[in-house]
Amino acid sequence: MADGVLIRMRMSQADAHYGGNLVDGARMLQLFGDVATELLIRNDGDEGLFRAYEQVEFLAPVHAGDYLEATGEIIRVGNTSRVMRFEARKVIGPRADLSDSAADLLAEPVVVCRAVGTCVVPLDKQRRVRG
């Protein structure tokens, strides 16, 4: 199985979809899709296709200016399927109350979303031999 993957990204004003600069939860799923793509490339040498989410939990709000870490790992490998577990954590938050550019590194990351999903890599696309 491939090692875990970590992506860090700042949510921009363009990511804010709702009042109060709230970021749409679908943005977390987009990040998980990017993590899944890297996991599949590392594991199979192919981007594969996302098949389905089995579980998605939105646990805390995300706002424009928040910095997130999205992680994932392959937890089960079938002939063509790869089951993955994902987590997104807020690690930096803006401090608009202090100034337009103030931000704080959070003492403890805040888990904002967790998910489990399945991707598929067709046999004829797999290029890695797993031991």
Secondary structure, 3 states (H helix, E strand, C coil): CCCCEEEEEECCHHHEEEHHHEECCHHHHHHHHHHHHHHHHHHHCCCCEEEEEEEEEECCCCECCCEEEEEEEEEEECCCEEEEEEEEEEEEEECCCCCCCCEEEEEEEEEEEEEEEEEECCHHHCCCCCC
